[in-house]
Amino acid sequence: MTSPGTRADAEAEDLDVEEALALVKENPGPAHRGPAHPDRGGHGTPAPHHPADAHHRATPWPEARATAERAARAAARAARRTPVAVPLDAALGLTLAAPLAALTDLPSFDTSAMDGWALAGPGPWEVRDEGVLAGHAEPAPLTDGEAVRIATGARIPADTTAVLRTEHGRTDERGRLHPTREVGHGQDIRPRGQECRSGDQLLPVGTLATPAVLGLAAAAGYDTLTAVPRPRVDVLVLGDELLTEGLPHDGLIRDALGPMLPPWLRALGAEVRAVRRIGDDARALHRAVTASGADLIVTTGGTAAGPVDHVHPTLRRIGAELLVDGVEARPGHPMLLARLKDDQHLVGLPGNPLAAVSGLLTLAEPLLRTLAARPAPEPYTLPLRDAVQGHPYDTRLVPVVLRDEGAVPLRYNGPAMLRGVAAADALAVVPPGGARSGQEAELLDLPWAAGGIGVCFT
């Protein structure tokens, strides 16, 4: 690993995963806060870059993200992964691969919308002794002039004309019920099929399974959802200098990426199968890469050209195709994306922690999002509250907090630092040359700060 400061940075209507992905591409997700950013381009296919060429051109940041999306679409076509049936309690964050059609009427019987009395005919009403509760057997019909206590969600007795809310009724000395305001026919009754009828399509293919979607699916009679499977990821943590516990000492440092990357990848929709610590061992890295059956391998560190940077030599040894070899981005310039097989890729992250975050959002996020058939977030911008110094040629990704319709840049944004991003809501995309105070900047939401599905880390 590149240590901080030491190295360079299934039913008939079911669709297969590729078809679901295509539908999501045609129907992008809802826009985020603020106006959309102008098209950032990146539609041309970049020529492969080779580490043997000391003067190879790094890929522009927008083009690198577009390349990762294209690679994922090609991988989805090659893999032809079959949609999976997933229990509701495990489906959060997945993308529907089949339409969600109602399996029953909603509600499936006439129900009371309020606590109160079910009434028949005009009042005053004689009140039955027994009440009607939710989840109990169908109650006896009412006769004109009769009322019965009823709970919210309980079945409406036959011949009920309205429900009188508890706060809108009173009883006299003889126990008869009187309304304190006018009662309308059908008042506070939810009729059968008010929300949908059996067979109605509730949600289309490509819908993201949010908590509300899971609730709707359960109400509509589902125990499982047909969904695009999560992309499988193996994480390989490289570096002899890393400690897994205790305080740094004697030139050794704590591994920050091992604890950080797996939950972050899960928040991006991945299934993290394994996290392995390889050290600076070329043979062990080769064995781990060639033995992996994951859709994506993520490595940390070792992407530069130092004596123990083994990622490039390993990729050459196995005949991998370098799609992105360096990105015009700071931090994270030495990140890379390689195609190992038609349906398998490797993202090499720099070892410096914030540089690794930059690589994660630049290459891994669009690749995983596309493999999972998740809708792409619409770009949005906010004005920067302070000026941000830029790099002469590269895009900078700077941690920011969102305050009063503006983005406040945070300190501690060096490639080896996590203090800034740990407090951030988003990363601001600062173009080459920097940005002045008040200038609009594109923002990349962090999954736990976006208020969306990414808050699920399990």
Secondary structure, DSSP 8 states (H G I E B T S, - for coil): ---TTTS----TT---HHHHHHHHHHS---B-SS---------S------TT-TT---EEHHHHHHHHHHHHHHHHHHH----EEEEGGG-TT-BBSS-EE-SS-BSSS-EESSSEEEE-SSSSEEE-SS-B-TTS-------TTEEEEE-TT-B--TT--EEEEGGGEEE-TTSEEEESS---TTTTEE-TTSSB-TT-EEE-TT-B--HHHHHHHHHTT-SEEEE----EEEEEE--TTEESSS--BTTBEE-SHHHHHHHHHHHTT-EEEEEEE--S-HHHHHHHHHH---SEEEEES--SSSTT--HHHHHHHTT-EEEEE-EEEES-TT-EEEEEETTEEEEEE-SSHHHHHHHIIIIIHHHHHHHTT----B--EEEBSS-B---SSSEEEEEEEEETTEEEE-S--STT--HHHHT-SEEEEE-TT-B-TT-EEEEEE-TTTSSSGGG---
